[in-house]
Amino acid sequence: MNAAGSRAAQGPLRRIVLAGATGTVGRLTAARLAATGTYDVALLTRDPAKAAALGLPGRLVGAEFASPATLRTALRGADALLLVTNDPLRPEHDVNLLDAAAAAGTPHVVKLSAQAVTDPDADDVITRWQRANEERLRASGLPWTLLRPRSFMTHALAWRRDIARYGVVRAVHGDSLNAAVDPADIADAAVHALTGSGHLGRTYALTGPRAISAREKTATLSEVLGRPLVFDEISLDRAREEWRRRLPEVLVEALTLSAERQHRGAKAAVASGVRDATGHAPRSFRAWATEQAPAFTHVPA
């Protein structure tokens, strides 16, 4: 019997829906699920043609987070949902997705949240949004798993152009520590939660193996790339000016408060969530940087 016949004999593939499939974690999760050949992976996207150009693995399904009707159709028959939203100014997105999941009777919702929700001093618009999302999920009656990552290691990719052009990294509070996590570890945790057993009602705090500062990240990138790099600590006022060029003021304030909390040590704690969820140790920043080295040397103009 060929592979297709074998799968048919086993019954239909489990259907896993990814909301937020074009984002960092969504893409990595989609690739991992598709590689198994075991699941029908449905990728929710507002623009399937645009998403197709990204080469995402899986079946593209047109759906709008702001359109409950499209979400109800997309979630019909789903065995699990990875729920990733990215706009704290659009809380109705989570409302609509959870309503659609409840209407479809989705057996399991894995929600990407943030570790900041556990910090009582974190009271910015982004953290309040994530707390509300978690509360909404718990109140929905749907079986759930929460993934709470610390800062993504991929945020360092924002330094690519300055590294390529000037050999410099610019950031605030250069010695403040953050237990940043490789998004690949978040995706691994998501896959285990979506496909494995024993994850219902669990919350996983996802961090790297140790806290690391922007200054140390710069030194690590210098070693990995084999070229001298200079760390330039900028003031918070200057950072705010740069954020204002692309973000509304309410998000500038959220980033400001986040940077200040990190400066006070609120983001340095290391947790066991990656190992608890996946069975493997979290990847180091050096390992991530080594894997991503080409992204720092071949930067689009």
C-alpha positions in Angstrom: 0.0 0.0 0.0 1.4 3.4 -0.9 1.7 6.3 1.6 -1.6 7.9 0.4 -3.4 4.6 0.7 -2.0 4.1 4.2 -3.2 7.5 5.3 -6.6 6.8 3.9 -6.9 3.6 5.7 -6.1 5.4 9.0 -9.0 7.9 8.4 -8.9 11.6 7.7 -6.0 13.7 8.8 -6.4 15.7 12.0 -7.2 19.3 11.0 -5.1 22.0 12.7 -5.9 25.6 12.1 -3.2 28.3 12.5 -4.4 31.9 13.1 -1.5 34.2 12.6 0.2 31.8 10.2 2.2 34.5 8.4 3.9 35.7 11.6 7.2 34.4 13.1 5.8 31.7 15.3 3.0 30.8 12.8 5.4 30.2 10.0 7.7 28.0 12.1 4.8 26.0 13.4 3.3 25.5 10.0 6.6 24.2 8.7 7.0 21.7 11.5 3.4 20.4 11.2 3.6 20.2 7.4 6.9 18.3 7.5 5.2 15.4 9.4 2.7 14.8 6.6 0.3 13.8 9.4 -2.0 16.8 9.7 -4.3 18.9 7.5 -2.8 22.3 8.3 -5.1 25.2 7.5 -3.5 28.6 7.5 -5.8 31.5 8.1 -4.9 34.6 6.0 -6.6 37.7 4.9 -4.9 37.6 1.5 -4.2 34.0 0.3 -2.5 35.2 -2.9 0.0 37.3 -0.9 0.5 34.4 1.6 1.1 32.0 -1.3 4.0 34.2 -2.4 5.7 33.5 1.0 5.8 29.8 0.2 4.0 28.8 3.4 3.4 25.1 3.8 -0.2 24.1 4.3 -3.6 24.9 2.9 -4.3 28.6 2.7 -7.8 29.6 3.9 -9.1 33.1 3.4 -10.4 34.6 6.6 -10.6 38.0 8.3 -10.1 38.3 12.0 -12.6 41.2 11.8 -15.2 39.0 10.0 -16.9 36.5 12.3 -18.6 34.8 9.4 -15.3 33.9 7.6 -13.9 32.6 10.9 -16.8 30.4 11.6 -16.4 28.8 8.2 -12.7 28.4 8.6 -12.9 26.8 12.0 -15.6 24.3 11.1 -14.2 20.8 11.7 -11.0 21.9 13.3 -9.3 19.6 15.8 -7.1 22.3 17.3 -6.4 26.0 16.9 -3.2 27.9 17.4 -4.4 31.4 18.3 -2.0 34.2 17.5 -3.1 37.8 17.2 -0.8 40.8 17.0 -2.8 44.0 17.3 -3.5 45.2 20.9 -5.7 48.0 19.5 -8.0 45.4 18.0 -9.2 43.2 20.9 -12.2 42.1 18.9 -9.9 39.8 16.9 -9.6 37.5 19.8 -13.3 37.8 20.6 -14.2 36.8 17.1 -11.8 33.9 16.9 -12.9 32.5 20.2 -16.5 32.9 19.4 -15.9 31.0 16.1 -14.0 28.3 17.9 -16.8 27.9 20.5 -19.4 27.7 17.7 -17.3 25.0 16.0 -16.7 23.1 19.2 -12.9 23.2 18.7 -11.5 20.6 21.0 -8.3 22.5 21.9 -7.1 26.1 21.6 -3.4 26.9 22.1 -2.9 30.6 22.7 0.3 32.6 22.3 0.4 35.1 25.1 3.3 36.8 26.9 5.3 36.3 30.1 4.6 39.9 31.0 1.1 39.0 32.1 2.6 37.5 35.3 4.3 40.8 36.3 1.9 42.8 38.6 3.9 46.0 37.6 3.2 45.5 33.9 0.2 47.7 33.2 0.7 48.9 29.6 -1.8 48.5 26.8 -0.1 45.4 25.3 0.0 43.5 28.6 -3.5 44.4 29.5 -4.6 43.2 26.1 -2.9 39.8 26.6 -4.3 39.4 30.1 -7.8 40.1 28.8 -7.2 37.5 26.0 -6.2 34.9 28.5 -9.2 35.6 30.7 -11.5 35.4 27.6 -10.0 32.0 26.7 -10.5 30.6 30.2 -14.0 31.9 30.3 -14.9 30.4 26.9 -15.3 26.9 28.2 -12.9 25.7 25.5 -10.0 23.4 26.4 -6.8 25.5 26.4 -3.1 25.7 26.6 -1.2 29.0 27.2 2.3 29.8 25.8 3.9 32.7 27.5 7.2 33.6 25.8 9.7 36.2 26.9 11.1 38.5 24.2 11.9 36.8 20.9 15.5 36.5 20.0 14.5 37.5 16.4 14.0 41.1 17.7 17.8 41.4 17.1 17.1 41.2 13.4 16.0 44.9 13.7 19.7 45.7 14.0 20.6 44.1 10.6 21.0 47.3 8.6 23.0 49.2 11.1 25.3 46.1 11.5 25.7 45.7 7.8 26.2 49.4 7.0 28.0 50.8 10.1 29.0 47.8 12.3 27.0 49.2 15.1 24.1 48.1 17.3 22.0 50.8 18.9 19.6 50.1 21.8 18.5 51.4 25.2 19.7 50.1 28.6 22.5 48.1 27.1 23.2 46.1 30.2 19.7 45.2 31.2 18.9 41.5 31.0 16.1 39.7 29.2 15.7 35.9 29.1 14.9 36.0 25.4 13.7 32.8 23.7 14.3 31.5 20.2 10.9 31.5 18.3 11.9 28.0 17.1 11.4 26.8 20.7 8.0 28.6 20.9 7.0 26.8 17.7 8.2 23.5 19.1 6.1 24.1 22.2 3.1 25.0 20.0 3.5 21.7 18.0 3.7 19.6 21.1 0.7 21.3 22.6 -1.4 21.0 19.4 -0.6 17.4 18.7 0.4 15.8 21.9 -1.3 14.8 25.2 -1.1 16.2 28.7 -1.1 19.9 27.7 -4.7 20.8 28.4 -5.0 23.4 31.1 -1.2 23.9 31.1 0.7 27.2 31.0 4.2 27.3 29.8 6.6 30.1 30.5 9.0 30.1 27.6 12.5 31.6 28.0 16.0 31.0 26.8 18.6 29.2 28.9 19.8 32.4 30.5 19.2 36.1 30.5 21.3 38.2 28.1 21.8 41.9 27.5 21.9 43.9 24.3 25.6 44.5 24.9 26.3 40.8 25.2 24.2 40.1 22.1 26.3 42.5 20.2 29.5 40.8 21.4 28.1 37.4 20.4 27.1 38.6 17.0 30.5 40.1 16.5 32.1 36.7 17.2 29.6 34.8 15.0 29.9 37.2 12.1 33.6 37.5 12.4 33.7 41.2 12.3 34.0 44.0 14.9 30.7 45.5 16.2 30.3 48.5 18.4 27.4 48.8 20.9 25.9 52.3 21.1 23.6 52.8 24.0 20.9 55.4 23.1 18.7 57.3 25.5 15.1 56.3 26.0 14.1 59.7 24.6 15.8 58.9 21.4 14.3 55.5 21.2 10.8 57.0 21.7 11.4 59.4 18.8 12.3 56.4 16.6 9.3 54.4 17.8 7.0 57.4 17.1 7.9 57.2 13.4 6.1 53.9 13.0 3.8 53.5 16.0 0.9 55.3 17.7 1.6 57.0 21.0 -0.2 54.4 23.1 2.2 51.7 21.8 5.2 54.0 22.3 4.2 54.3 25.9 3.9 50.6 26.2 7.4 50.0 24.8 8.7 52.7 27.2 7.2 51.0 30.2 8.5 47.6 29.0 12.1 49.0 28.6 11.9 50.5 32.1 10.7 47.2 33.6 13.5 45.3 31.9 16.0 47.9 33.3 14.7 47.1 36.8 15.3 43.4 36.2 11.7 42.3 35.6 12.6 40.2 32.6 15.7 38.3 33.7 14.1 35.2 35.3 14.7 31.9 33.5 11.8 29.4 33.4 11.6 25.7 32.5 8.7 26.0 30.1 10.6 25.0 26.9 11.8 21.8 28.4 8.4 21.1 30.1 6.5 21.5 26.8 9.0 19.9 24.4 11.4 17.7 26.3 14.5 19.6 25.0 16.5 22.4 26.5 16.0 25.9 25.1 18.4 27.2 22.4 21.0 29.8 23.3 21.3 33.2 21.7 24.6 32.1 20.2 23.0 29.1 18.5 20.2 31.3 17.2 22.8 33.9 15.9 24.9 31.2 14.2 21.8 29.9 12.4 20.7 33.4 11.4 24.1 34.7 10.4 23.2 35.0 6.7 20.4 37.4 7.6 22.9 39.8 9.0 25.2 39.7 6.0 22.8 39.8 3.1 20.5 42.7 4.0 18.1 44.1 1.3 18.8 47.7 0.3 
